[in-house]
Amino acid sequence: MDYFSELLKSKITNESFDFHPGCKEIVLVNISFDDDLFIMCGPSTRFMKLIKEVLEEFGEYLGLKPNLAKSSCYFAGNFK
């Protein structure tokens, strides 16, 4: 998951995406646990596409892919 985290952070900083408002100050993009991954981002379709690209690249490199039947997407926060 370290590889995934670094890949995601490098793509985000290289393309100057907006962080989730509550995560910008500490440059937090994702949190990983044993078998859980949380990705925090700003509300944009560009960001969603980037996350999809990173997941695909990560899957091609390591052969690990998310189980879509067990995956969820939540939208929350105070976006302006």
N, C-alpha and C positions, 0 to 999 in steps of 0.2 A: 504494500500500500504506500510505502514511501515513494516508490517510482511514480505511482498515480498522482500523489500529492504534488510532487515536484513538476510533473508534466502539466498538471492543471494550473499551478501557480505560474509557470513560465509562459504558458499560452495567454493567460489572463494579463500578466504584466506586459508582455510583448504587444498585445493588441489594445491596451489601455481600456479595459472594461470597467464598469462601475461595480464596486463591491456591494454586498448587502449593506444597508445603512448601519446596522448594528455591528458590522464586522470590519469596516474600512480602516478604523484607527489601528487595529492590531493585525491587519492583513490576514484575516482568517477566511479561508475558502472552504475547507472541508475538515470534518472530524471523522476518524475511523475507529471502529471498535472491532472485536473479534470477527464478526460476520455482518457488521452494519457499516454503512457509509452515509454520512450526511453532507450534502453540498449546499452551501449558502451562496446566494447570488442576488444581484439586482434584477428588477423585472424587465427583461428584454428578450426578444426572440433570438437576438445575436448570441446572448449568453447561453441560452438553451441549446442552440446549434453547436456552440463551442464545447459544451459539456458532452453532447452526443459524439462529437469528433474525438474528444479525449477518451471516452469510454471505448470507442471503436479501436483507436490506436493502442490503447492499453490491452484490449482483448486480442488484437493481432500479435502483439509483442509477447504476452505471457499466456495466451490461451484462456484467460479468465474473462467471463462475461456475466453481466447481471442476469439474474433470473427474473424476467419480466412478470411472471405470475406472482412473485413474492415482493415486487417493488411497488413503491408508492411515491407520489409527488404531492407535496403540500405547499400551499401558498399562504403566507402569513406575514405580518409586519405592518409597518407604517411607511408606505412608500409615497414620496412626493414627486 
